[in-house]
């Protein structure tokens, strides 16, 4: 008898319409879904896809203002471009491979060329509305999950030309999501930096930049840490800015046609190479490339025709050529940087001397730790073979090939103690979740040089597990999750780990890779229902919901939570709190305040916190 489950006939072949395909495979169109705790989660990609169309209009010389409103889960974007041709409004948001960007004469340097962006936003929204205004006329349409529910006839209007889009991401696809205002603000600032003359109005606040990448680096870099004034060059299709700081590591911001390429690509590789080559030739010395680039803060933006990205979310440029018949991206960037940087150094001897002084300092520091670094690397190799500090996963962020969504979901939990790491290890997803076990409290590394990273076994093994010794290019996990108990000791360990990251690998925090795992403080249940609560407010609500005589359990530590329960907290319902540096925060000041010697200000801060905690305990 034929097994119907294994039957493969013409009836097995199914064709999905455009909206079904997007809703069934959203990762193909917007990358990972997420809950808003990461900068590149899908809800931010949806906003980006809408704004990108408005930016393309601005680049073509139409519209100098974009208004953006985000309230709760509702998003509204209004531009003042030409407006979508009224007869094609519905087609442009509901028919794949329909758009105005296939004609390179119309959109020479567009961010997206495949006509998918607005369709993805439409299909992945519970409600999507579009209005196009052209020459005194308006066309309106509404959709629910991609299904057209309203198609109004063209009518007259007094609105200025442009397009208005309103949408709300579908919470059945983006579960438990929330927009983080700091992420939206960063996203909008990037548009301002890359589009001089454009004003973006976000929830009533104006964002405008006159000096492009110079403004970007001034806002992103602690001004007290820079070694010389920011160098800034701007050409027809390329813009660069750079300086050296007193911080460890390299920090870069790279863009293609206005798209923030968080994973770099051919343009960033060419920029880093060009800086090294130019400086070596200028000083006529064969400095080590790592010494030249150590502590550099740089930004590069280029515009290319028909860019090729390595994924739909456009986080890494794969293009080799600047244009179909032009020179390579590498040659283009090298030629521009060499000419501009070399001329600048010849004209600005003070800056040239400051650069050379920083390189010599980096060279001296590198040689000082060379011996201990070799021994530390050998210890790390042996540790990987002979102990179980790292329970690795199978898929990593830096894998050359593989599913982009899975790579973006890769994370490592840094835990304290065997019981907590055991619970997480037993309940984790072995495909994408790794566990690193700390032994005791980490060393307070504030005020120490990077030598301590190699001398301290825990720090040395951790940097090798993350693969960040030589920069973020090899980072093995997209998210570094600090998973400690929510008690005083756990908070202290968090502070010690954050001190380590901020002092020696600040770009990890700045680029949004470091998180705190939120785990429930209470379990409220009866025979029929179990509710996990993350604070007192949730506990009180759960008690009311469950009813009479509920069993209330207070979790004192992660080790008390069974693996079967833990699976709920690190799976689809995981709650992660990103570590976000305020624009006004200075890393050195932060570390001095929290981890330095006691000062009257800090003593007063601690006493106030103790008072608050005492009040909470008494209530």
Secondary structure by P-SEA (a helix, b strand, c coil): ccccccccccccbbbbcaaaaaaacccccccccccccccccaaaaaaaaaaaaaaaaaaaccccbbbbbbcccbbbbbbcccccccccaaaaacccccccccccccccccccccccaaaaaaaaccbbbbbbbcccbbbbbbbccccccccccbbbbccccbbbbbbbccccccccccccaaaaaaaaaaaaaacccbbbbcccbbbbbccaaaaaaaaacccccccccbbbbbcccccccccccccccccccccccccccccccaaaaaaaaaaaaaaaaaaccccccccccccccbbbbbbbccccccccccccccccccccccccaaaaaaaaaaaaaaaaaaacaaaaaaaaaaaaaaaaaaaaaaaaaaaaaaaaaaaaaccccccccccccccccccaaaaaabbbbbcccaaaaaaaaaccccccbbbbbbccccccccccccccccccaaaaaaaaaacccccccccccccccccccccaaaaaaaaaaaaaaaaccaaaaaaccbbbbbbbccccccccbbbbbccaaaaaaaaaaaccbbbbbbbccccccccccccccccccbbbbbbcccccccaaaaaaaccccccaaaaaaaaaaaaaaaaaaac
